[in-house]
């Protein structure tokens, strides 16, 4: 008996970008290499001593680190070291076990692998990783969380306890509307912030491997006698 998941995906959040979007910069400009990432002379938010923030507007490659600060709420400042590791394009067919809206069925899904370390002095446990992607229509798209486990790319928030010095490897799912294309990953905590972006090669995600039956498993009731049509 096939188990059908009837949990809907969260709605995709999209935001039109303003004039300071990374896509407004010269598309031929070479991204900053990891050896020459610039830091802010004056921190745009208060961070612990020794934490040097990456300059807003930096254009980075996959594998480059950015140290950023943001306010997940008005009275809380978080500081993170973010590395965008891998970009993968996948198929909407990978979500066939989920109930999708008509709009979501027209989207192009991407997986974004990141490594994030808490370099601040506050616990950010349970909060969403503050990264968007920018599509070919100059729109910010928020990651899509799941109401249940999605093994190929969990797209979960930070662990419940994510205090200073903690790090996590994560995979985030982005559903780009209208069969959109991923142009960049963006850190842009508010509209006035000149975004820090990562670009690089987008590879094709490998389909999930089917689960192998465990040794000694007995056929489920109703499976006996089933054959190919």
Helices and strands as residue ranges (DSSP letters): E 14-16, G 22-24, G 34-36, E 59-61, E 65-73, E 76-89, G 92-95, H 102-105, E 108-118, E 132-135, E 139-142, E 167-176, G 177-179, E 182-187, E 196-199, E 202-204
